[in-house]
Amino acid sequence: GFIGMHTSIELKERGFKVVALDNMNDYYSVELKEARLEQLLKSGVSFVKGDICDGRLLRTIFREHSVDRVVHLAAQAGVRYSLKSPNSYTKNNVDCFVTILEEFVKEGLHKKPFVYASSSSVYGFDNVPPFAEEYSDVDHPASLYAATKRADELIAYTYNHLYNVSSIGLRFFTVYGPYGRPDMSPMIFAKKIQNNETLNIFNNGKSTRDFTYISDIVEGIIATLSLDLNKRSEVINLGGNKPINVLDFVRIIEKNLQKTTTKKFVPLPSGDIPLTSSNVEKAAMFLDWLPRISTDVGVKLFIKWFKEENAGKYVPSEKEVCIITASFAQEKKLMDEIWDVREFVRKDDTVAFYLFSNHNLDLANLGWKTFKLDLEYRRMITQSRWPKFMAWKISVVEQTCKTVFYIDASSRPKKSQYFLTFIHQMKTKVLDSTVGFAIPRHSFNKDIMMEFKAIRKFRKDVDKNINASLTWLQEQDPLFNQAPLYTNTYFMYQPTSRSWQRMTEYFWDHYALEQDSWRDQPLISYALYRFNYTPVNMPNDLMTVAKFGHNGHVYTEDEDFLTHFSDNTIQAAVTKCDPITDKEKATLQSEIEDYQKSEKFLSKIREAKGEVELGAHHKAIMKYLKEKVLQPKWSILDLGCAAGAMLKAVKQAYEEDFGIGSHNHLVGIELTTGWVKFAQGYYKDISIYEGDVTDFQLPVPYKGKTFDFVMSNDVVEHIQKERYECFFLKLKEVTHSGSIVYMHTPTPQAQIVDKGQYFENVLPHHYLIMGMALAGFELVTFEHDLDTKCGTRENHTLPVALKGVKCMMNKWPKYYHSIFRKTQNDEVFNLA
């Protein structure tokens, strides 16, 4: 490690016998770790490659080397990576910490201070700078990494109480210097400035960091070794004590590199904190320590090393696309399958090729970076699925790949220019998609049951697996066969997409390991459906191209190839809207006339008059609005307001909570003529007008006005698919920046509703989010409605596929509450 290397060398130079332990993992550049190791060995430090979780190994080292002091600096580092791989943090930073302390006590070493690395991250968001150990709040960490470091401090205190272990936890503040971590800002800044790459400045340039040069940190660590704690457990800050705006720090690096670069100001990432600032009075008192290296001097020393070492090579280059394949065949067969990709890399250095296998291979001469996986799963075929779906868990993939394109090892692109064009077209679509991944529909079988049936035909030995699969699926959801079937021969995703991560973890944890599945198409298709994520779909011509020459058309001209990639090839939503046609109007009017003869039509009027109570789910909506949404003085528009019962309830809620006259305008739009006529004759201070929610015009005095709050309850599912976009654009028209839109919409599982009606037209929720985003709205809140269930009715009029299915509301939430905010942010589509 970075701090460990410098500390070990300095201790050696001062006459200590030093043994260094590290597992040399690939969280970041192993090449950098090997460069550090070379420095260690040159200085005479002994090195053991091993894991701190291995208690037996620790015991052996303690005894063979007569160890009497331990400095524990090993950890799974990185705030942002803790969002992607949480288990590695609890294992390495907590479990292994306990293992070390156990061995420390067993070997009788606790009479001397146990020194370990904590972090300034424990201070979180809400502390007054400079952060002091004794009175700052450290019980509200902003990241899992910070939480594990705080856990270490509490565990150290516990071992002091139980076994009198004297310990010092050192809270380091943003350490930098030669051989520094390549995932930290100084190294990243230096490389990007040197290469004239655009630099992302987080928190829109407002973040402040207390940068600390490495030699000061080493002095502080060594000072702890001679400290007599008298059987106490302490934590001490080691920081530069002079916080600096990150943008100013960048300018100092630019000055030393004699270069400037373009800067892009972006929001603060999840888990990051905007400010660190160290109070070092305790370090001065206990250790006689103060930082001596100023930021100007420290950066000068760091950049001198950075240029001499050409250290930019240790910082991973961001790749537009990482192409991943996996093969767990015998080595000879694997070598036959792998093709030479150097031509692709030469033509496009934004593309990288990664191979996962069960062999130690160096295929750099063919253009591949290789990963050996030792996965202890029951069958090789299950093992081979891991990189297919879970490669995003590998740190180098998560940190360097904007998109990942998985391709089966047996596939072969015929010509590099067509393959690369296809990849980049796919990448654009994926990055522009709120879903975060693209995958083709299955080109052979129609649905999951047909897929299993086909498997049985050519594999007689898998009945047990298939039966287990079907049993599991039936338990999860009797409607599973409605999930669209997707192929997994090739697909693309964003490794940072939480939707992909959640979905694949669900698939892996709940199915792959339990059932030992070798056939993943049906299960991954169900996992997509289960999480309400519909992939960006690919039409047949794109799928043909994606076969890369197996059965596909071989293109001779780039122009010929590119005709298959217009902007509309993969659509999440469109942005045009045509007025309702006369034919559509006639159809709607006929449906309205029929509806006005029904009991439900009259019940809505009785509800509006107060003759009957609001329905259960309307009560749930009002409860939600009162508790979490409504604000005084809002002007309110209800789209699809029926007879106005909800507007009336909103008016009453305002008067109860905020007083008479606490709202502005109350306006509704409704297509059913009878309800509109009733409302216009019944209400005095609620204005309801006739119109389709996808194509209406407000009359004077509301013409051209916008509303603070727009609600749409149980409306979206009745809009024809061809009119979705018109609905989103209407919302855009009647709102202003900061307007709030509330939608109450059925979940995909809410198939069975009033009197056995079956929704043929439910808008997938992620399409709702995308459509709103394209219209300029960001999703603020999204919750399930657990207050309403459809009871235990069993006799429904259902499509054939659902015959005999009982009411699903006993298992699934029926509705979503979604709140959107109108924004002026041009990036809202990506944010959503």
JOSULSUL-V268975 format. One record per residue. N is the residue number from 1. RES is the residue in one small letter. SS is DSSP state (a for helix, b for strand, c for the rest). PSI is psi in whole degrees, 0 to 359 (NA if undefined). Layout:
n->(N;N)
res->(RES;RES)
ss->(SS;SS)
psi->(PSI;PSI)
This chain:
n->(1;2;3;4;5;6;7;8;9;10;11;12;13;14;15;16;17;18;19;20;21;22;23;24;25;26;27;28;29;30;31;32;33;34;35;36;37;38;39;40;41;42;43;44;45;46;47;48;49;50;51;52;53;54;55;56;57;58;59;60;61;62;63;64;65;66;67;68;69;70;71;72;73;74;75;76;77;78;79;80;81;82;83;84;85;86;87;88;89;90;91;92;93;94;95;96;97;98;99;100;101;102;103;104;105;106;107;108;109;110;111;112;113;114;115;116;117;118;119;120;121;122;123;124;125;126;127;128;129;130;131;132;133;134;135;136;137;138;139;140;141;142;143;144;145;146;147;148;149;150;151;152;153;154;155;156;157;158;159;160;161;162;163;164;165;166;167;168;169;170;171;172;173;174;175;176;177;178;179;180;181;182;183;184;185;186;187;188;189;190;191;192;193;194;195;196;197;198;199;200;201;202;203;204;205;206;207;208;209;210;211;212;213;214;215;216;217;218;219;220;221;222;223;224;225;226;227;228;229;230;231;232;233;234;235;236;237;238;239;240;241;242;243;244;245;246;247;248;249;250;251;252;253;254;255;256;257;258;259;260;261;262;263;264;265;266;267;268;269;270;271;272;273;274;275;276;277;278;279;280;281;282;283;284;285;286;287;288;289;290;291;292;293;294;295;296;297;298;299;300;301;302;303;304;305;306;307;308;309;310;311;312;313;314;315;316;317;318;319;320;321;322;323;324;325;326;327;328;329;330;331;332;333;334;335;336;337;338;339;340;341;342;343;344;345;346;347;348;349;350;351;352;353;354;355;356;357;358;359;360;361;362;363;364;365;366;367;368;369;370;371;372;373;374;375;376;377;378;379;380;381;382;383;384;385;386;387;388;389;390;391;392;393;394;395;396;397;398;399;400;401;402;403;404;405;406;407;408;409;410;411;412;413;414;415;416;417;418;419;420;421;422;423;424;425;426;427;428;429;430;431;432;433;434;435;436;437;438;439;440;441;442;443;444;445;446;447;448;449;450;451;452;453;454;455;456;457;458;459;460;461;462;463;464;465;466;467;468;469;470;471;472;473;474;475;476;477;478;479;480;481;482;483;484;485;486;487;488;489;490;491;492;493;494;495;496;497;498;499;500;501;502;503;504;505;506;507;508;509;510;511;512;513;514;515;516;517;518;519;520;521;522;523;524;525;526;527;528;529;530;531;532;533;534;535;536;537;538;539;540;541;542;543;544;545;546;547;548;549;550;551;552;553;554;555;556;557;558;559;560;561;562;563;564;565;566;567;568;569;570;571;572;573;574;575;576;577;578;579;580;581;582;583;584;585;586;587;588;589;590;591;592;593;594;595;596;597;598;599;600;601;602;603;604;605;606;607;608;609;610;611;612;613;614;615;616;617;618;619;620;621;622;623;624;625;626;627;628;629;630;631;632;633;634;635;636;637;638;639;640;641;642;643;644;645;646;647;648;649;650;651;652;653;654;655;656;657;658;659;660;661;662;663;664;665;666;667;668;669;670;671;672;673;674;675;676;677;678;679;680;681;682;683;684;685;686;687;688;689;690;691;692;693;694;695;696;697;698;699;700;701;702;703;704;705;706;707;708;709;710;711;712;713;714;715;716;717;718;719;720;721;722;723;724;725;726;727;728;729;730;731;732;733;734;735;736;737;738;739;740;741;742;743;744;745;746;747;748;749;750;751;752;753;754;755;756;757;758;759;760;761;762;763;764;765;766;767;768;769;770;771;772;773;774;775;776;777;778;779;780;781;782;783;784;785;786;787;788;789;790;791;792;793;794;795;796;797;798;799;800;801;802;803;804;805;806;807;808;809;810;811;812;813;814;815;816;817;818;819;820;821;822;823;824;825;826;827;828;829;830;831;832)
res->(g;f;i;g;m;h;t;s;i;e;l;k;e;r;g;f;k;v;v;a;l;d;n;m;n;d;y;y;s;v;e;l;k;e;a;r;l;e;q;l;l;k;s;g;v;s;f;v;k;g;d;i;c;d;g;r;l;l;r;t;i;f;r;e;h;s;v;d;r;v;v;h;l;a;a;q;a;g;v;r;y;s;l;k;s;p;n;s;y;t;k;n;n;v;d;c;f;v;t;i;l;e;e;f;v;k;e;g;l;h;k;k;p;f;v;y;a;s;s;s;s;v;y;g;f;d;n;v;p;p;f;a;e;e;y;s;d;v;d;h;p;a;s;l;y;a;a;t;k;r;a;d;e;l;i;a;y;t;y;n;h;l;y;n;v;s;s;i;g;l;r;f;f;t;v;y;g;p;y;g;r;p;d;m;s;p;m;i;f;a;k;k;i;q;n;n;e;t;l;n;i;f;n;n;g;k;s;t;r;d;f;t;y;i;s;d;i;v;e;g;i;i;a;t;l;s;l;d;l;n;k;r;s;e;v;i;n;l;g;g;n;k;p;i;n;v;l;d;f;v;r;i;i;e;k;n;l;q;k;t;t;t;k;k;f;v;p;l;p;s;g;d;i;p;l;t;s;s;n;v;e;k;a;a;m;f;l;d;w;l;p;r;i;s;t;d;v;g;v;k;l;f;i;k;w;f;k;e;e;n;a;g;k;y;v;p;s;e;k;e;v;c;i;i;t;a;s;f;a;q;e;k;k;l;m;d;e;i;w;d;v;r;e;f;v;r;k;d;d;t;v;a;f;y;l;f;s;n;h;n;l;d;l;a;n;l;g;w;k;t;f;k;l;d;l;e;y;r;r;m;i;t;q;s;r;w;p;k;f;m;a;w;k;i;s;v;v;e;q;t;c;k;t;v;f;y;i;d;a;s;s;r;p;k;k;s;q;y;f;l;t;f;i;h;q;m;k;t;k;v;l;d;s;t;v;g;f;a;i;p;r;h;s;f;n;k;d;i;m;m;e;f;k;a;i;r;k;f;r;k;d;v;d;k;n;i;n;a;s;l;t;w;l;q;e;q;d;p;l;f;n;q;a;p;l;y;t;n;t;y;f;m;y;q;p;t;s;r;s;w;q;r;m;t;e;y;f;w;d;h;y;a;l;e;q;d;s;w;r;d;q;p;l;i;s;y;a;l;y;r;f;n;y;t;p;v;n;m;p;n;d;l;m;t;v;a;k;f;g;h;n;g;h;v;y;t;e;d;e;d;f;l;t;h;f;s;d;n;t;i;q;a;a;v;t;k;c;d;p;i;t;d;k;e;k;a;t;l;q;s;e;i;e;d;y;q;k;s;e;k;f;l;s;k;i;r;e;a;k;g;e;v;e;l;g;a;h;h;k;a;i;m;k;y;l;k;e;k;v;l;q;p;k;w;s;i;l;d;l;g;c;a;a;g;a;m;l;k;a;v;k;q;a;y;e;e;d;f;g;i;g;s;h;n;h;l;v;g;i;e;l;t;t;g;w;v;k;f;a;q;g;y;y;k;d;i;s;i;y;e;g;d;v;t;d;f;q;l;p;v;p;y;k;g;k;t;f;d;f;v;m;s;n;d;v;v;e;h;i;q;k;e;r;y;e;c;f;f;l;k;l;k;e;v;t;h;s;g;s;i;v;y;m;h;t;p;t;p;q;a;q;i;v;d;k;g;q;y;f;e;n;v;l;p;h;h;y;l;i;m;g;m;a;l;a;g;f;e;l;v;t;f;e;h;d;l;d;t;k;c;g;t;r;e;n;h;t;l;p;v;a;l;k;g;v;k;c;m;m;n;k;w;p;k;y;y;h;s;i;f;r;k;t;q;n;d;e;v;f;n;l;a)
ss->(c;a;a;a;a;a;a;a;a;a;a;a;a;c;c;c;c;c;b;b;b;b;c;c;c;c;c;c;c;a;a;a;a;a;a;a;a;a;a;a;a;a;c;c;c;b;b;b;b;c;c;c;c;c;a;a;a;a;a;a;a;a;a;a;c;c;c;c;c;b;b;b;c;c;c;c;c;c;c;c;a;a;a;a;c;a;a;a;a;a;a;a;a;a;a;a;a;a;a;a;a;a;a;a;a;a;c;c;a;a;a;c;c;b;b;b;b;b;b;a;a;a;a;c;c;c;c;c;c;c;b;c;c;c;c;c;c;c;c;c;c;c;c;a;a;a;a;a;a;a;a;a;a;a;a;a;a;a;a;a;a;a;a;c;c;c;b;b;b;b;b;b;c;c;b;b;c;c;c;c;c;c;c;c;a;a;a;a;a;a;a;a;a;a;c;c;c;c;b;b;b;a;a;a;a;c;c;b;b;c;c;b;b;a;a;a;a;a;a;a;a;a;a;a;c;c;c;c;c;c;c;c;b;b;b;b;b;b;c;c;c;c;c;b;b;a;a;a;a;a;a;a;a;a;a;a;a;c;c;c;c;c;b;b;b;c;c;c;c;c;c;c;c;c;b;c;c;b;c;c;a;a;a;a;a;a;a;c;c;c;c;c;c;c;a;a;a;a;a;a;a;a;a;a;a;a;a;a;a;c;a;a;a;a;c;c;c;c;b;b;b;b;b;b;b;b;b;c;c;c;a;a;a;a;a;a;a;c;c;c;c;a;a;a;a;a;a;c;c;c;b;b;b;b;b;b;b;c;c;c;c;c;c;a;a;a;c;b;b;b;b;b;c;c;c;c;c;c;c;a;a;a;a;c;a;a;a;a;a;a;a;a;a;c;a;a;a;a;a;a;b;b;b;b;b;b;b;c;c;c;c;c;c;c;c;a;a;a;a;a;a;a;a;a;a;a;a;a;a;a;a;c;c;c;c;c;b;b;b;b;b;c;c;c;c;c;c;a;a;a;a;a;a;a;a;a;a;a;c;a;a;a;a;a;a;a;a;a;a;a;a;a;a;a;a;a;c;c;c;a;a;a;c;c;c;b;b;b;b;b;b;b;b;c;c;c;c;a;a;a;a;a;a;a;a;a;a;a;a;a;a;a;a;a;a;a;c;c;c;c;a;a;a;a;a;a;a;a;a;a;c;c;c;c;c;b;c;c;c;a;a;a;a;a;a;a;c;c;c;c;c;c;c;c;c;c;c;a;a;a;a;a;c;c;c;c;c;c;c;c;c;c;c;c;c;c;c;c;c;c;c;a;a;a;a;a;a;a;a;a;a;a;a;a;a;c;c;c;a;a;a;a;a;a;a;a;a;a;a;c;c;c;c;c;c;a;a;a;a;a;a;a;a;a;a;a;a;a;c;c;c;c;c;c;c;b;b;b;b;c;c;c;c;c;a;a;a;a;a;a;a;a;a;a;a;a;a;c;c;c;c;c;c;c;c;b;b;b;b;b;c;c;a;a;a;a;a;a;a;a;a;a;c;c;c;c;b;b;b;b;c;b;c;c;b;c;c;c;c;c;c;c;c;c;c;c;b;b;b;b;b;b;b;c;c;a;a;a;c;c;a;a;a;a;a;a;a;a;a;a;a;a;a;c;b;b;b;b;b;b;b;b;b;b;b;b;c;c;c;c;c;b;b;a;a;a;b;b;c;c;c;c;c;c;a;a;a;a;a;a;a;a;a;a;c;c;b;b;b;b;b;b;b;b;b;c;c;c;c;c;c;c;c;c;c;c;c;c;c;a;a;a;c;c;c;c;c;a;a;a;c;c;c;c;b;b;b;b;b;b;b;b;c;c;c;c;c;a;a;a;a;c)
psi->(166;301;324;320;309;321;317;315;318;320;318;317;335;7;4;153;124;132;126;134;130;148;358;43;173;29;320;186;115;330;320;319;323;326;321;317;321;319;321;310;324;325;356;13;134;144;135;125;119;180;136;347;352;94;321;318;316;316;318;315;314;318;313;330;9;49;134;357;142;127;110;102;3;140;163;109;170;119;311;325;336;340;336;329;66;324;329;335;316;324;303;325;340;301;312;329;317;319;314;313;322;312;324;315;315;325;5;25;355;1;341;156;136;116;130;159;122;210;149;345;338;342;343;212;322;49;149;124;155;148;123;148;324;331;6;151;119;19;12;65;150;353;161;323;312;321;321;324;322;322;319;318;319;323;318;319;319;317;331;318;319;319;9;33;116;130;151;117;122;117;99;142;108;77;137;166;185;140;25;167;133;351;3;158;318;316;317;315;312;315;315;323;316;323;8;37;152;136;124;123;111;162;30;35;10;357;148;137;145;78;139;127;147;322;328;320;316;318;320;319;313;327;330;335;338;10;134;104;350;50;40;164;122;157;140;134;137;105;165;340;9;81;147;141;135;325;323;324;319;318;326;320;315;319;318;333;351;43;154;161;164;141;137;123;123;161;165;126;157;136;336;154;148;341;136;140;120;133;119;21;322;320;321;321;314;320;356;45;135;147;141;337;119;164;318;315;317;315;321;316;319;314;327;312;317;318;318;322;350;50;350;337;339;343;121;135;134;133;135;318;133;120;122;136;165;141;125;32;178;152;319;315;321;315;330;328;327;132;162;117;12;327;319;315;320;321;335;101;4;0;135;152;124;132;129;133;180;21;152;105;143;103;28;330;345;0;5;140;130;147;128;127;126;90;124;61;163;326;144;326;325;318;321;343;338;305;335;316;337;12;337;343;342;128;319;329;312;324;334;345;119;320;154;130;114;135;135;145;332;352;149;118;140;317;133;321;325;319;313;323;315;313;315;328;317;317;315;316;321;315;334;0;134;343;322;5;160;142;138;150;155;132;359;297;153;319;179;317;319;325;313;321;318;322;318;328;318;357;94;347;6;15;320;316;317;317;319;319;312;322;314;314;317;322;322;316;113;344;17;328;355;349;129;142;127;153;151;22;324;141;165;144;163;124;337;1;116;330;313;317;313;317;315;325;320;312;313;311;322;344;301;315;329;313;353;52;138;354;105;343;308;322;320;327;318;321;320;313;317;324;8;34;117;122;158;123;155;125;171;323;325;321;321;314;323;348;352;36;354;297;1;170;134;115;146;340;144;320;318;316;316;346;342;0;57;170;340;8;314;111;134;322;157;169;22;158;128;149;156;134;163;322;316;320;317;318;315;317;321;317;323;317;320;318;323;351;355;161;326;323;314;326;326;324;317;324;317;324;345;9;332;158;160;148;163;314;336;325;318;320;312;320;316;315;317;318;327;351;301;138;151;154;19;143;137;136;129;116;121;54;1;229;6;11;320;321;320;317;321;317;314;320;319;314;326;319;325;350;164;137;17;357;164;237;144;111;141;153;131;140;332;113;316;319;319;315;319;309;319;333;348;317;145;327;19;125;120;131;152;136;158;136;344;354;73;159;126;136;174;138;9;358;126;356;159;163;149;328;128;131;151;103;118;42;318;323;347;359;135;144;324;346;1;311;324;322;314;319;328;319;319;322;325;13;166;171;126;349;148;134;127;132;136;111;151;146;162;331;346;64;331;116;199;120;38;8;142;123;114;348;27;127;118;137;326;332;324;315;316;316;317;321;318;332;359;22;137;147;121;312;142;116;154;148;108;5;336;133;156;11;210;25;142;336;91;154;108;158;158;320;340;8;133;359;130;173;120;347;347;346;323;148;143;324;160;141;123;131;129;151;133;132;158;4;122;340;12;328;317;320;318;NA)
